[in-house]
Amino acid sequence: MADARPFHWEFHPEPIAREIFRIEGGKPLSGTVRVSGSKNAALKLLAAATLTGERCRFSNVPEIEDVRVMAETLRDIGVVVDHPSENNYEVASGDVEWLFVPLEAAAKMRASFMLLGPLLARFGRVIISNPGGDRIGRRPVNLHVDAMRSLGAEIEYRNGYYFARAPGRLRGAEVRFPIVSVMGTENAMLAATLADGHTVIRPAAREPEVDDLIAFLQNMGAGVERTYPDTIEVEGRKRLRGADHRVVSDRIEAGTFMVAGAVTGGRVTLTDAPCDYLSAFVDVLGGAGVDVSCGQTTIEVDGRAGLEGGFMARNIETAPYPGLATDLQPPACVLLSQAAGTSRVHEAVFEDRLEWLTELARMGAEARLLDEHHAEITGPRPLHGAEVEIGDLRAGASLILAALAARGTSTILGAHHVHRGYENIDGKFLELGARIERVAEGTVTTKS
Ligand code: UD1
């Protein structure tokens, strides 16, 4: 039986405990939305602020759950974290009372492990929990630990905790990674800024958020530089100073809204949009028949071709930057579900990051998992409303995209995963004309 209650498309500024998204889809989105600051940059910048006792000020920080968790984690160890106004944070790490990052912080967010490098380098010791984070793949931290050992740290693992010490000071060294790791690179780089001597990190991740971190460290007085595309060199300093920094725009949020415009057959303009950092993704969209035009700081997406079945299948493969971001694989899959023909998807960075496709299939998509790294999507298949459950951040945002494109009403459980990384996602979609609301779990009758 149909739910007789009328919809009220209300915007709730704060997350509701155990909430769901309720979305009535099938409406082309149109309008302008501003891209927020990058989650993956902001978290590392906050961690890097512990390299100095002086005050650091950050603007354009996204108001998201992961930033709140990082701020709380820092406060718990005695760091002063002020939040003077929306999107502004200040960090003063003069007194760090506890060189201990507990399981509570680590279980909520893998990026808490970013405190290993800076605390170890500045204070010579830290005890830090093995992190949890998204349920995507095994995601070990061996590369971080090996990098610290290369810099002279002694690290033991006992009962879920890493006990790390740097007798004397960390020492500059060659840090060789067997594969490219974003946070591994960043942790090594932060540690090396206060090490004794010269460090070469190779292969270093090339993600724009790593370069945002480099720019901040340079303002702190660190001797750090990307000397080749895949090489970062660091000349260690005895101390660093406080600095101010504006967080770079979030290219993953931008990509999510680009797909929203495309799959709803709408027209969306993004401002503060980092088009230069989205080349591989723009190629995928363009090749699939989405009209994308990039300005200096704006991106316009016109998805109206899709309304006449004009999108075409594309094979995609994720890779470290400048390749197609694994965080944009789920949004890209939603688009491919509306494209004519069969697309092959190769998720090369993480195992298990394709499992969410079974939820997408519940909304009518034809998606087949071939193995943990490969899938096939055949389209176009009309999407319909359903009850689905979010398993991780990026898959969650993509189920919202699918629901916006679908006919009928969808109920999406596990909204908290999305608030980890998207600022005001429902408010932004409402501004584009979407019918989306957040409601406490258990307050709606769902139908699939
Ligand atoms: C970061 C991003 C995440 C993004 C990912 C890849 C943040 C907070 N998160 O995660 O959004 O999806 O980059 O672009 O910035 N690996 C190991 N051992 C390690 C570390 C990683 O085997 O110690 C493996 C991973 O399982 C994965 C690969 O290396 O298969 C790359 O992961 P990595 O680049 O390290 O991802 P994160 O930095 O954790």
Residues whose N, C-alpha, C, O or C-beta is under 5 A from the ligand:
A	BS01	UD1	N40 A111 R139 P140 V141 N142 L143 H144 V180 S181 V182 M183 G184 T326 D327 V349 F350
